[in-house]
Amino acid sequence: FGTLDEEALDTALETLAGLQQDGKLIGVISHVPALKERISTQIQVTPQTGGRSHISGPGCGRLGATELAVETG
């Protein structure tokens, strides 16, 4: 997204919005500020010390050891 001009970015975001309206789940990973302003539901990843990250947003929660073992397998 970072290499798109404003018109191309608008077209891309309109296309993603159309897919979402059709019931598609869309995931976007980007550092482009314009996307942050125009995509309402976000999951934020914040760097922490020791090479770890904190994840926050809808559907995010801290997993205990039991849940983590089930999730990873």
C-alpha positions, 0 to 999 in steps of 0.5 A: 500500500505504501507505493500507491498514490492517493487515487490508487489507495482509494480504489484499493480500499473501496475494493476491500470495503466491497469484499467486506460487505459481501461477507469476506473477512479481510486482513491487512498488515501495513504501516501506512497511516491512511489505512489506520484512519480508514480501517475501523476494526484493528489489531495493534501489535506493540513491541515489548522488551525481550523480543516480545510483543503485546497484541490488543484489539477485538478478539485478542486476550491473554492465553494461559498455559492451558489455552496456549498448549491447546492453541499451538498444539 
